[in-house]
């Protein structure tokens, strides 16, 4: 007997208000447990997953076997490729920290600037954007938070500020993957979507550096370094606009990040703030910060080069691993595509979420060679030999790292399991449909829908797959340009990246501040929602207000929504 296809139900109670409340229960349980009750993240994730399964099976009528396999599928994705990335980035950090190379790195960055604000700007915004463009999936937060904690930033500062900085580049992360997925799921032109997002996010690429330093030291401290903030932001925003509009989504972040780093480094050779801030102005952690000795000056170029070499190797290999040609070559050597039993093509999305009924695929890609984490592991091994480790030393350090991140891996697996249960049960679509009732305010609420999608799934790509079709259908019903609203889903989504549980766990792991995920969430939540609302207001202006409406391309012809995924 062949398994039966199950069609999603978006209003199981007969009342859209009540159905929306029921659909929100897993989110409330998860965020409430972490942010209010301060329950440990892995326990909160287990509670959230249990709530999601209960709501899916009892509330929305999803067959228990399908719900269980959706959870297994999500957990597998959480461990591979996301957990694989985190494990190997922390492994590299442990290797460099044990040898004292982070001390040298700290002193070398003082060569760019002694000012903590400018160190933060260079690492978290400009340098982090490169890793977002090349790899995405938590890599930039893991790298930059680890580097900041090594430079003496408090755990909350390193975690929260890395999350705030990793916003404007997210839509073009992993060589444009979110935009490519958005085009596939909506049937809209890839180049038009890339260009539209590139007419939204550059405004925020200029704003985010100012916002980042304001969050760190307040308004007065921000004003003292405004020329450098403007240079970093504009040097990122202009290439972001040009590449996205005249080339495509693939190299937007990589090019913009390199230009931003280069311009900022050159500018700081000729400009310095009147008041140099050499110490963190306040300790944001809930425990006393360990004292950090002021590093001595570096005289040896060889020592500096050796300290930076692991991160240069990492950058090069992550970039190479992200190239489609390299991925295809590695996948040609070995890859396993495993259809998920009792789930693959057995869940059907139905209108109004999609224009026509479409089944949801569920295929687990076990790409051992082409996964970004594998490239990071190769970089870590090469760096380990360069730093003087032997094979046994590397194995011992890897075992220690695995033990160190054990709870984080469990948390990420449960978080992604929760996200996949909400996706396949349709509870996320119910929340999306509630946003779609906003009428003329839909450009604002549609943008916040993208924010919600990333906050729930931890991925701008997943949010675009989840709500891209809904954005297109709803915008056409309301007479809005579907390219504008599909782009808004991605642009609004980037601001949800800082509050998704996956990113918060990555940050707490990178800074070794376990058990304080609630503190991180509470710190970044205001920044996340405030920036998302600003994106929504920009999208409203692009929908209704001249001259912003001139940034929107002509209304495309009607097209059939492609199957999600």
Secondary structure as GFF3:
##gff-version 3
##sequence-region A 1 565
A	DSSP	beta_strand	6	7	.	.	.	ID=ss1
A	DSSP	alpha_helix	16	35	.	.	.	ID=ss2
A	DSSP	alpha_helix	41	54	.	.	.	ID=ss3
A	DSSP	pi_helix	55	59	.	.	.	ID=ss4
A	DSSP	alpha_helix	64	77	.	.	.	ID=ss5
A	DSSP	pi_helix	78	83	.	.	.	ID=ss6
A	DSSP	alpha_helix	84	98	.	.	.	ID=ss7
A	DSSP	alpha_helix	101	112	.	.	.	ID=ss8
A	DSSP	alpha_helix	116	120	.	.	.	ID=ss9
A	DSSP	pi_helix	121	127	.	.	.	ID=ss10
A	DSSP	alpha_helix	128	134	.	.	.	ID=ss11
A	DSSP	alpha_helix	139	150	.	.	.	ID=ss12
A	DSSP	alpha_helix	155	165	.	.	.	ID=ss13
A	DSSP	three_ten_helix	170	172	.	.	.	ID=ss14
A	DSSP	alpha_helix	173	186	.	.	.	ID=ss15
A	DSSP	alpha_helix	190	197	.	.	.	ID=ss16
A	DSSP	alpha_helix	201	223	.	.	.	ID=ss17
A	DSSP	alpha_helix	226	246	.	.	.	ID=ss18
A	DSSP	alpha_helix	252	270	.	.	.	ID=ss19
A	DSSP	alpha_helix	301	322	.	.	.	ID=ss20
A	DSSP	alpha_helix	324	333	.	.	.	ID=ss21
A	DSSP	beta_strand	336	339	.	.	.	ID=ss22
A	DSSP	beta_strand	347	349	.	.	.	ID=ss23
A	DSSP	beta_strand	358	360	.	.	.	ID=ss24
A	DSSP	beta_strand	363	366	.	.	.	ID=ss25
A	DSSP	alpha_helix	372	386	.	.	.	ID=ss26
A	DSSP	alpha_helix	391	404	.	.	.	ID=ss27
A	DSSP	alpha_helix	406	425	.	.	.	ID=ss28
A	DSSP	alpha_helix	427	435	.	.	.	ID=ss29
A	DSSP	three_ten_helix	436	441	.	.	.	ID=ss30
A	DSSP	alpha_helix	442	457	.	.	.	ID=ss31
A	DSSP	alpha_helix	460	478	.	.	.	ID=ss32
A	DSSP	alpha_helix	482	493	.	.	.	ID=ss33
A	DSSP	three_ten_helix	494	496	.	.	.	ID=ss34
A	DSSP	alpha_helix	501	510	.	.	.	ID=ss35
A	DSSP	alpha_helix	517	544	.	.	.	ID=ss36
A	DSSP	three_ten_helix	548	551	.	.	.	ID=ss37
###
